[in-house]
Amino acid sequence: MITNNIYPPRNVLAEEYIKHCAVIDLSNLPPQTIKITVPPLGFPVLFFNYGKKTDFWKFYNGADNIQSVFVGQFTRHITLYPDKDLKLIGVNFKPYGLYNLFGNFKKNILNNYIDASILFGKENIQNIINILQTQDIDKAVNAIENLLLEYQNKTILKYPYFDEIVDTIEKKDGLINYHDLLSNKISERTFQRYFHNVIGVSPKLFCELLRHKYVIKLFYNNYNLSWSDINFENFYYDFSHFSRDFKRFTGHNPKYYLENKHELTNIFVGF
């Protein structure tokens, strides 16, 4: 059994940027390292690993001593290698939250990971790890939020009107025509520029990623669900269209993917 607990923001100032913190304890996994794939989440995450081992970040250029990373928007499934000594806390940002906090402090975060010590320094990262290992999670969540707010770039130009549209698209799991949400006074080019700079992907791709995540979530939570049961709101013409889209994100057809499900993937999908 994998332990997964959700902690909403403690600091009211952090609510503008953060969905919640998720704590994952894998101590009950089998002793051998496993391999899982995780779909795009639709938002960036800041991870801290406070378990006995720090080799979870094999995907990060082969590094094995990184304790904290920023994970940007992903446009494909990623492969992770968790083992039973892994303990994670993930700060799940709103899709625009990381940008609104720090701006483009690293432009190449799309489909990429960045060592968090580049922004915060190794001493601050180690301080968070120490709190996670020796004190309760509430204190760690408070410390993480305070660290984020301490390093906040207050000169960032924010776009609350567009942020609200992103919130609506996310609540609808991407099953919405975003054009219907735009004021006649807002040009398509301006909206596309916002998505490129703030979200990291186009609005069309953002909707596609959320729809894909929605489908994965449905099949993890409804074991007897058939393809015909899913209401795609006319966003897929037929199963063939859906299957091509599914393979674009996963590299596999739906049948193969769903035969290789893992509980940990379901936890990530539920964020």
C-alpha positions in Angstrom: 0.0 0.0 0.0 1.3 3.4 -0.9 0.6 6.3 1.5 -0.7 9.5 -0.1 -1.8 12.6 1.8 -2.9 16.0 0.6 -2.1 19.2 2.4 -3.8 22.4 1.2 -1.9 25.7 1.4 -1.3 26.9 5.0 -0.3 30.5 4.0 -3.1 32.6 2.5 -0.5 34.3 0.3 0.5 30.9 -1.2 -3.1 30.0 -2.3 -2.7 32.2 -5.3 0.1 30.0 -6.7 -0.3 26.5 -5.1 -3.0 23.8 -5.4 -1.7 21.7 -2.5 1.2 19.7 -1.3 1.1 15.9 -1.7 3.1 13.5 0.4 3.9 10.1 -0.9 5.4 7.4 1.2 6.6 4.2 -0.7 8.0 2.3 2.3 5.6 -0.6 1.7 6.7 -1.2 -1.9 8.7 -4.4 -2.8 12.4 -4.0 -2.2 13.3 -3.9 -5.9 13.1 -0.6 -7.9 10.1 -0.5 -10.2 9.4 1.4 -13.4 6.2 3.4 -13.9 5.0 5.9 -16.4 3.1 9.1 -15.4 1.0 11.2 -17.8 1.3 14.9 -18.2 -0.3 16.6 -15.2 -1.0 20.0 -16.8 0.9 21.9 -14.2 4.5 22.2 -12.8 5.6 20.5 -9.5 8.4 21.1 -7.0 9.5 17.8 -5.5 11.5 17.1 -2.4 12.8 13.6 -1.7 13.4 13.0 2.0 13.7 9.3 2.0 16.9 7.2 2.6 17.9 7.2 -1.0 18.1 10.1 -3.5 18.4 8.2 -6.8 14.7 8.8 -7.8 16.0 11.4 -10.2 17.6 9.0 -12.6 15.7 10.8 -15.4 17.6 14.0 -14.5 20.7 13.5 -16.7 21.6 10.4 -14.7 22.2 12.4 -11.5 21.8 10.5 -8.3 22.3 13.1 -5.5 19.6 15.7 -6.3 17.1 16.1 -3.4 14.7 18.6 -5.0 13.7 19.4 -8.5 11.2 21.6 -10.4 9.3 19.6 -12.9 7.9 21.7 -15.7 4.9 21.1 -18.1 5.3 17.8 -19.9 3.7 17.0 -23.2 4.3 13.2 -23.0 4.3 10.4 -20.4 7.5 10.3 -18.3 9.2 7.2 -16.8 10.0 7.2 -13.1 12.0 4.7 -11.0 10.6 4.7 -7.4 11.7 2.3 -4.7 10.7 1.5 -1.2 13.0 4.0 0.4 11.5 6.9 -1.4 9.5 9.6 0.4 8.3 12.5 -1.6 6.5 15.8 -1.0 5.3 17.5 -4.1 4.2 21.1 -4.3 1.6 21.1 -7.0 1.4 24.6 -8.6 -1.5 26.0 -10.4 -0.7 25.9 -14.1 0.3 29.6 -14.0 1.5 29.5 -10.4 5.2 28.9 -11.0 5.4 31.7 -13.5 3.5 34.1 -11.3 6.0 33.4 -8.5 9.3 33.5 -10.3 8.7 34.4 -14.0 10.8 32.5 -16.5 13.7 32.0 -14.1 14.6 29.0 -16.4 13.2 29.0 -19.9 13.9 25.4 -20.7 11.6 23.8 -18.2 9.1 22.5 -20.8 9.6 18.7 -20.8 12.5 19.1 -18.4 13.6 19.2 -14.8 15.6 21.7 -13.0 17.6 21.3 -9.8 15.7 23.4 -7.2 19.0 24.4 -5.5 19.8 26.6 -8.5 17.1 28.9 -7.3 17.0 28.3 -3.6 20.6 27.3 -2.8 21.7 23.9 -1.3 21.4 25.2 2.3 17.7 26.0 2.0 17.0 22.7 0.3 18.8 20.8 3.1 16.9 22.7 5.7 13.6 21.6 4.2 14.8 18.0 4.0 15.8 18.2 7.7 12.4 19.4 8.7 10.7 16.7 6.7 12.9 14.0 8.3 12.8 15.2 11.9 9.5 17.2 12.4 5.9 16.9 11.3 4.7 17.5 7.7 2.7 20.6 8.7 5.9 22.4 9.7 7.5 21.3 6.5 4.6 22.6 4.4 4.9 25.9 6.2 8.6 26.1 5.6 8.3 25.3 1.9 5.6 27.9 1.4 7.7 30.5 3.3 10.7 29.6 1.1 8.6 30.1 -2.1 7.3 33.4 -1.0 10.7 34.6 0.2 12.1 34.0 -3.3 9.0 35.4 -5.1 9.8 37.9 -7.9 7.4 40.7 -7.1 8.1 42.5 -10.4 6.3 39.8 -12.5 3.5 41.1 -14.6 0.5 38.9 -13.9 -2.6 38.2 -16.1 -5.5 37.4 -13.7 -8.1 37.5 -16.6 -6.2 34.8 -18.5 -5.5 32.9 -15.2 -9.2 32.6 -14.6 -9.7 31.2 -18.1 -7.0 28.6 -17.4 -8.8 27.7 -14.1 -12.1 27.1 -16.1 -10.3 25.0 -18.7 -8.8 22.9 -16.0 -12.1 22.4 -14.1 -13.6 21.2 -17.4 -10.7 18.7 -17.9 -10.0 20.4 -21.2 -13.4 19.4 -22.5 -14.2 22.9 -23.6 -13.7 25.2 -26.6 -11.4 27.9 -25.1 -12.4 30.4 -27.8 -15.8 30.6 -26.1 -14.2 31.9 -23.0 -12.4 34.8 -24.7 -13.7 38.4 -24.7 -14.1 39.9 -28.2 -11.6 42.5 -27.0 -8.9 39.9 -26.6 -7.0 38.8 -29.7 -6.1 35.2 -30.3 -2.5 36.2 -30.7 -2.4 37.8 -27.2 -3.9 34.7 -25.7 -1.4 32.4 -27.5 1.4 34.6 -26.2 0.2 34.3 -22.7 0.0 30.5 -22.9 3.5 30.3 -24.4 5.1 32.5 -21.7 3.1 31.5 -18.7 1.7 28.0 -19.2 4.5 26.7 -21.5 2.3 25.2 -24.1 -0.4 26.4 -26.6 -4.0 26.5 -25.3 -4.9 23.8 -27.8 -2.2 21.5 -26.5 -3.1 22.4 -22.9 -6.7 21.2 -23.5 -5.5 18.0 -25.1 -3.2 17.2 -22.2 -6.0 17.7 -19.7 -8.4 15.6 -21.7 -5.8 12.8 -21.9 -5.3 13.0 -18.1 -9.0 12.9 -17.7 -9.3 9.6 -19.7 -6.4 8.0 -17.7 -8.1 9.0 -14.4 -11.4 7.5 -15.6 -9.9 4.2 -16.4 -8.0 4.0 -13.1 -11.1 4.7 -11.1 -13.6 2.7 -13.1 -12.3 -0.7 -13.8 -15.3 -1.9 -15.8 -15.5 1.2 -17.9 -15.7 0.7 -21.7 -14.7 3.2 -24.4 -18.3 3.7 -25.3 -19.1 4.9 -21.8 -16.8 7.9 -22.0 -18.4 11.2 -23.0 -15.8 13.1 -25.0 -18.1 16.1 -25.6 -17.5 15.6 -29.4 -13.7 16.3 -29.0 -12.9 12.9 -30.6 -14.6 11.9 -33.8 -14.3 8.2 -33.1 -12.2 5.6 -31.3 -9.6 5.6 -34.0 -9.1 9.4 -33.5 -8.9 8.9 -29.7 -6.4 6.0 -30.1 -4.1 8.0 -32.2 -4.2 10.9 -29.7 -3.6 8.4 -26.8 -0.5 6.9 -28.5 0.9 10.4 -29.2 1.1 11.0 -25.5 2.0 7.5 -24.2 3.8 5.8 -27.1 1.4 2.9 -26.7 -2.1 2.0 -27.7 -4.8 2.2 -25.0 -5.1 -1.6 -24.5 -1.4 -2.1 -23.9 -1.2 0.9 -21.6 -4.2 -0.1 -19.4 -2.9 -3.6 -19.0 0.2 -2.2 -17.3 -1.4 0.1 -14.8 0.3 0.9 -11.4 -1.1 2.3 -8.2 1.5 5.1 -8.0 0.5 6.3 -11.5 -3.1 6.6 -10.2 -1.9 8.8 -7.3 -0.1 11.2 -9.7 -3.2 11.3 -12.0 -5.4 12.2 -9.0 -3.4 15.4 -8.3 
